[in-house]
Amino acid sequence: MQKILTDEKDTIKLAEMSADLIKKGDVIFLYGELGAGKTFYTRHLCRYLGVTEPVSSPSYVLLNQYHAPDYIVNHLDLYRLGDADEVFALGITEFLENNVTIIEWPLLAEELLPFPALKISFSYDGETRAVEIEGKYSKELEKIWH
């Protein structure tokens, strides 16, 4: 599914609709260049998942964890990592099962992790923002997004 994001409200709406579908154990992969909207989407997704603490980019610390009512939301940024061994050393596979995990720049983790519940590619060409969505919830999102 592809969708043009006409303004920030569309990204917030995507986050809200995604939150309605996401369950414990789900992994979300976020792709896109710097400034494309990955962290903005994550901030709003976390809010709709029930996170009340501030959400920020984990670019320098690699992992931020936030408390939702029934689980932890793991927010990773793998941009600075060099190979899959470094990803494995983070212990990602140990905290997936009972949490929600959001990964920005997930290329190095694709082979280590299960197929994501959502795989969202953000793009921005200087004028237009868009998303391409795949994963087990993509058809449900397509049905409810008008």
Backbone as JSON, one array per atom type, in Angstrom:
{
  "sequence": "MQKILTDEKDTIKLAEMSADLIKKGDVIFLYGELGAGKTFYTRHLCRYLGVTEPVSSPSYVLLNQYHAPDYIVNHLDLYRLGDADEVFALGITEFLENNVTIIEWPLLAEELLPFPALKISFSYDGETRAVEIEGKYSKELEKIWH",
  "N": [[0.84, -1.18, 0.0], [0.57, 2.18, -0.84], [0.78, 5.58, 0.12], [0.17, 9.04, 0.0], [1.32, 11.51, 2.16], [-0.25, 14.19, 3.15], [0.02, 16.14, 5.07], [1.25, 16.74, 8.46], [-0.79, 15.7, 10.0], [-1.68, 13.44, 8.62], [0.4, 11.61, 9.05], [0.19, 11.35, 11.8], [-2.35, 10.25, 11.94], [-1.83, 7.79, 10.69], [-0.17, 6.68, 12.64], [-1.99, 6.46, 14.77], [-3.9, 4.65, 13.69], [-2.24, 2.45, 13.28], [-1.52, 1.84, 15.91], [-3.89, 0.83, 16.89], [-3.88, -1.71, 15.85], [-1.52, -3.02, 16.55], [0.15, -5.45, 18.57], [1.41, -7.04, 21.58], [4.68, -8.3, 21.18], [4.95, -7.64, 18.54], [6.91, -6.4, 15.81], [8.15, -3.5, 14.31], [9.38, -2.18, 11.39], [11.08, 0.65, 10.29], [11.82, 2.58, 7.54], [13.7, 4.97, 5.65], [15.13, 8.1, 4.62], [17.17, 10.47, 6.48], [15.2, 12.71, 8.33], [12.81, 12.01, 7.12], [10.53, 11.24, 8.51], [10.39, 9.15, 10.34], [10.97, 9.13, 13.19], [9.12, 11.03, 14.04], [6.7, 9.74, 13.41], [7.03, 7.53, 15.15], [7.02, 8.78, 17.66], [4.33, 9.6, 17.86], [3.01, 7.16, 17.51], [3.85, 5.81, 19.83], [2.58, 7.41, 21.74], [-0.13, 6.8, 21.18], [-0.05, 4.14, 21.87], [-0.04, 4.3, 24.55], [2.11, 5.35, 25.92], [3.46, 7.69, 28.12], [5.69, 9.15, 28.66], [8.31, 11.36, 27.39], [9.23, 10.9, 23.97], [12.06, 10.25, 22.11], [14.62, 10.42, 19.55], [16.64, 7.54, 19.25], [19.22, 7.76, 18.21], [21.88, 8.19, 19.13], [22.11, 6.66, 21.43], [21.24, 4.2, 20.7], [19.13, 2.54, 21.73], [16.03, 3.21, 23.12], [13.74, 2.83, 25.76], [10.33, 2.62, 26.52], [7.49, 2.93, 28.64], [4.53, 1.38, 28.17], [1.08, 0.72, 28.98], [0.84, -2.17, 29.32], [3.22, -3.34, 28.55], [6.65, -3.01, 27.39], [7.87, -0.57, 25.15], [10.24, -0.86, 22.8], [12.54, 1.14, 21.24], [14.59, 1.35, 18.65], [17.5, 2.5, 16.91], [19.37, 1.77, 14.26], [21.21, 2.95, 12.66], [23.92, 3.71, 13.06], [25.3, 1.37, 13.33], [27.58, -1.19, 12.19], [27.45, -3.84, 11.23], [25.64, -7.02, 11.13], [26.44, -8.53, 13.32], [26.89, -6.65, 15.33], [24.3, -5.8, 15.75], [23.15, -8.15, 16.72], [24.61, -8.35, 19.09], [23.38, -6.41, 20.61], [21.3, -7.7, 21.79], [18.69, -7.87, 20.89], [16.89, -9.93, 20.2], [16.22, -11.0, 22.62], [14.37, -9.39, 23.92], [12.01, -9.23, 22.47], [9.61, -10.79, 22.57], [7.48, -10.19, 24.54], [6.99, -7.53, 24.22], [6.7, -4.42, 22.35], [8.46, -3.63, 19.48], [10.19, -1.16, 17.82], [12.0, -0.35, 15.02], [14.25, 1.79, 13.63], [16.03, 2.3, 10.61], [16.43, -0.53, 9.82], [17.86, -2.4, 8.22], [20.16, -4.03, 8.82], [19.12, -5.74, 10.67], [17.21, -7.31, 9.52], [17.58, -10.02, 8.77], [17.89, -11.25, 11.19], [15.58, -11.06, 12.68], [12.03, -11.77, 13.16], [9.54, -11.68, 10.5], [8.33, -8.43, 10.05], [5.52, -6.93, 11.75], [4.67, -4.55, 10.74], [6.06, -2.81, 8.05], [7.34, 0.03, 7.21], [8.05, 2.39, 4.83], [9.29, 5.53, 4.61], [9.23, 8.43, 2.62], [10.57, 11.47, 1.3], [10.68, 14.08, -0.86], [11.43, 16.69, -0.75], [9.22, 18.14, -1.29], [6.94, 16.48, -1.27], [5.65, 14.1, 0.98], [5.57, 10.62, 1.53], [4.38, 7.26, 2.13], [5.15, 3.8, 2.06], [3.66, 0.8, 2.77], [4.0, -2.35, 4.19], [3.55, -5.74, 5.41], [1.98, -7.72, 8.05], [-0.23, -6.25, 8.92], [-0.85, -4.53, 6.88], [-2.96, -4.77, 5.01], [-5.23, -4.4, 6.62], [-4.8, -1.75, 7.42], [-5.02, -0.5, 4.95], [-7.73, -0.89, 4.41], [-9.0, 0.69, 6.38], [-8.01, 3.24, 6.07], [-8.95, 6.16, 4.74]],
  "CA": [[0.0, 0.0, 0.0], [1.26, 3.45, -0.89], [-0.09, 6.68, 0.5], [0.77, 10.37, 0.11], [1.05, 12.18, 3.44], [-0.45, 15.59, 2.76], [0.5, 16.99, 6.17], [1.6, 15.98, 9.67], [-1.98, 15.01, 10.49], [-1.74, 12.12, 8.0], [1.35, 10.75, 9.76], [-0.4, 11.1, 13.12], [-3.46, 9.32, 11.69], [-1.2, 6.48, 10.46], [0.27, 6.2, 13.95], [-3.18, 6.07, 15.53], [-4.45, 3.43, 13.11], [-1.28, 1.38, 13.56], [-1.6, 1.5, 17.33], [-5.09, 0.02, 17.09], [-3.62, -3.06, 15.35], [-0.28, -3.57, 17.11], [0.02, -6.28, 19.77], [2.67, -7.47, 22.21], [5.47, -9.19, 20.35], [5.09, -7.12, 17.18], [8.1, -5.65, 15.42], [7.86, -2.54, 13.26], [10.58, -1.69, 10.71], [10.88, 1.97, 9.69], [12.84, 2.93, 6.57], [13.61, 6.32, 5.1], [16.29, 8.95, 4.83], [17.1, 11.38, 7.61], [14.16, 13.73, 8.18], [11.65, 11.54, 6.34], [9.35, 11.13, 9.37], [10.4, 7.92, 11.16], [10.86, 9.43, 14.62], [7.84, 11.72, 14.23], [5.7, 8.66, 13.45], [7.25, 6.75, 16.38], [6.57, 9.6, 18.81], [2.87, 9.55, 17.92], [2.63, 5.77, 17.73], [4.03, 5.54, 21.27], [1.5, 8.1, 22.48], [-1.36, 6.02, 21.01], [0.13, 2.87, 22.58], [-0.19, 4.58, 25.97], [3.35, 5.87, 26.5], [3.25, 9.07, 28.57], [6.97, 9.84, 28.78], [8.77, 11.93, 26.12], [9.84, 9.97, 23.02], [13.09, 10.93, 21.32], [15.39, 9.56, 18.66], [17.72, 6.82, 19.9], [20.35, 7.76, 17.3], [23.18, 8.12, 19.8], [22.12, 5.63, 22.47], [20.8, 2.98, 19.99], [17.89, 1.97, 22.25], [15.22, 3.85, 24.16], [12.62, 1.99, 26.18], [9.22, 3.4, 27.06], [6.51, 2.1, 29.33], [3.12, 1.4, 27.8], [0.36, 0.11, 30.11], [1.01, -3.61, 29.52], [4.47, -3.83, 27.98], [7.67, -2.03, 27.09], [8.09, -0.25, 23.75], [11.66, -0.72, 22.5], [12.72, 1.99, 20.06], [15.98, 1.24, 18.26], [18.0, 3.16, 15.71], [20.55, 0.98, 13.9], [21.94, 3.71, 11.64], [25.36, 3.79, 13.35], [25.92, 0.05, 13.43], [28.3, -1.57, 10.99], [27.11, -5.16, 10.68], [24.62, -7.79, 11.86], [26.99, -8.97, 14.6], [26.65, -5.57, 16.29], [22.87, -5.85, 16.05], [22.96, -9.33, 17.58], [25.2, -8.04, 20.4], [22.44, -5.58, 21.38], [20.36, -8.58, 22.48], [17.33, -7.57, 20.44], [16.03, -11.12, 20.19], [15.85, -11.32, 24.0], [13.26, -8.58, 24.45], [10.94, -9.09, 21.49], [8.39, -11.59, 22.77], [6.38, -9.59, 25.31], [7.08, -6.09, 24.05], [6.59, -3.91, 20.99], [9.79, -3.16, 19.1], [10.2, -0.28, 16.65], [13.4, -0.25, 14.61], [14.6, 2.68, 12.53], [17.2, 1.82, 9.87], [16.47, -1.94, 10.21], [18.47, -3.29, 7.23], [21.07, -5.01, 9.42], [18.36, -6.65, 11.55], [16.19, -8.04, 8.77], [17.84, -11.46, 8.77], [17.89, -11.75, 12.58], [14.28, -10.89, 13.34], [10.88, -12.29, 12.42], [8.91, -10.75, 9.57], [7.7, -7.39, 10.85], [4.07, -6.69, 11.68], [4.59, -3.43, 9.81], [7.29, -2.39, 7.4], [6.92, 1.32, 6.67], [9.1, 3.16, 4.17], [8.95, 6.94, 4.49], [10.03, 9.16, 1.63], [10.33, 12.91, 1.22], [11.48, 14.59, -1.97], [11.54, 18.14, -0.59], [7.88, 18.71, -1.42], [5.9, 15.5, -0.98], [5.96, 12.97, 1.85], [4.77, 9.45, 1.21], [4.75, 6.02, 2.81], [4.81, 2.52, 1.48], [3.43, -0.04, 3.94], [3.9, -3.79, 4.0], [3.49, -6.45, 6.67], [0.72, -8.43, 8.31], [-1.33, -5.32, 9.14], [-0.98, -3.57, 5.78], [-4.3, -4.85, 4.4], [-6.18, -3.76, 7.53], [-4.6, -0.31, 7.32], [-5.57, -0.05, 3.67], [-9.19, -0.88, 4.51], [-9.53, 1.73, 7.25], [-7.45, 4.56, 5.75], [-9.64, 6.79, 3.6]],
  "C": [[0.88, 1.24, 0.0], [0.28, 4.57, -0.59], [0.72, 7.98, 0.55], [0.37, 10.94, 1.47], [0.96, 13.67, 3.15], [0.02, 16.58, 3.82], [0.81, 16.11, 7.37], [0.41, 15.19, 10.21], [-2.11, 13.61, 9.87], [-0.79, 11.14, 8.68], [0.81, 10.4, 11.13], [-1.56, 10.11, 12.99], [-2.91, 7.91, 11.44], [-0.75, 5.88, 11.78], [-0.91, 5.71, 14.78], [-3.77, 4.75, 15.01], [-3.54, 2.23, 13.36], [-1.39, 0.91, 14.99], [-2.81, 0.62, 17.62], [-4.87, -1.44, 16.7], [-2.47, -3.77, 16.08], [-0.56, -4.31, 18.42], [1.4, -6.59, 20.34], [3.38, -8.45, 21.31], [5.67, -8.69, 18.93], [6.38, -6.32, 17.01], [7.7, -4.75, 14.25], [9.2, -2.05, 12.7], [10.23, -0.36, 10.06], [12.08, 2.33, 8.82], [12.65, 4.37, 6.14], [14.85, 7.11, 5.44], [16.1, 9.81, 6.08], [16.04, 12.44, 7.34], [12.92, 13.29, 7.43], [10.4, 11.36, 7.18], [9.32, 9.93, 10.29], [10.2, 8.21, 12.64], [9.57, 10.16, 14.93], [6.71, 10.69, 14.33], [5.82, 7.89, 14.76], [6.75, 7.49, 17.6], [5.05, 9.5, 18.96], [2.37, 8.12, 18.11], [2.75, 5.43, 19.21], [2.93, 6.19, 22.1], [0.2, 7.3, 22.38], [-1.26, 4.63, 21.64], [0.05, 3.06, 24.09], [1.06, 5.06, 26.67], [3.11, 7.33, 26.88], [4.56, 9.85, 28.68], [7.4, 10.39, 27.41], [9.47, 10.87, 25.27], [10.83, 10.75, 22.17], [13.84, 9.92, 20.47], [16.5, 8.85, 19.45], [19.01, 6.78, 19.07], [21.69, 7.56, 18.0], [23.25, 7.02, 20.85], [21.69, 4.26, 21.93], [19.45, 2.45, 20.44], [17.29, 2.86, 23.32], [14.1, 2.89, 24.5], [11.6, 2.86, 26.88], [8.19, 2.45, 27.65], [5.1, 2.38, 28.81], [2.39, 0.68, 28.94], [0.67, -1.37, 30.37], [2.32, -4.18, 29.03], [5.45, -2.67, 27.82], [7.68, -1.81, 25.57], [9.59, -0.01, 23.58], [11.78, 0.06, 21.2], [14.21, 2.0, 19.75], [16.28, 2.03, 17.0], [19.33, 2.49, 15.37], [21.44, 1.68, 12.88], [23.46, 3.64, 11.83], [26.05, 2.44, 13.41], [26.51, -0.39, 12.1], [27.91, -2.9, 10.39], [26.12, -5.88, 11.6], [25.13, -8.29, 13.2], [26.77, -7.92, 15.69], [25.18, -5.53, 16.7], [22.59, -7.0, 17.01], [23.49, -9.06, 18.99], [24.3, -7.15, 21.25], [21.45, -6.44, 22.17], [18.91, -8.37, 22.08], [16.41, -8.77, 20.58], [15.55, -11.49, 21.6], [14.66, -10.53, 24.51], [12.11, -8.4, 23.47], [9.6, -9.63, 21.96], [7.24, -10.86, 23.46], [6.35, -8.07, 25.22], [6.73, -5.72, 22.62], [7.95, -3.31, 20.66], [9.7, -2.4, 17.78], [11.66, -0.06, 16.28], [13.52, 0.69, 13.41], [15.9, 2.18, 11.92], [17.41, 0.32, 10.12], [17.23, -2.9, 9.27], [19.34, -4.39, 7.85], [20.34, -6.05, 10.27], [17.4, -7.55, 10.79], [16.37, -9.55, 8.82], [17.73, -12.08, 10.17], [16.51, -11.83, 13.2], [13.16, -11.49, 12.5], [10.34, -11.23, 11.47], [8.15, -9.7, 10.37], [6.18, -7.33, 10.68], [3.79, -5.54, 10.74], [5.99, -3.1, 9.32], [6.92, -1.11, 6.66], [8.13, 2.05, 6.11], [8.6, 4.59, 3.97], [9.81, 7.56, 3.4], [9.62, 10.63, 1.64], [11.26, 13.47, 0.15], [11.69, 16.1, -1.9], [10.2, 18.83, -0.69], [6.81, 17.75, -0.93], [6.43, 14.4, -0.06], [5.02, 11.82, 1.47], [5.23, 8.28, 2.05], [4.37, 4.84, 1.92], [4.76, 1.54, 2.64], [3.27, -1.49, 3.52], [3.77, -4.43, 5.38], [2.1, -7.01, 6.93], [-0.46, -7.51, 8.55], [-1.59, -4.38, 7.96], [-2.37, -3.6, 5.15], [-5.35, -4.2, 5.3], [-6.05, -2.25, 7.48], [-5.19, 0.25, 6.02], [-7.09, 0.05, 3.72], [-9.72, 0.31, 5.32], [-9.01, 3.13, 6.93], [-8.15, 5.12, 4.52], [-9.03, 8.15, 3.39]]
}
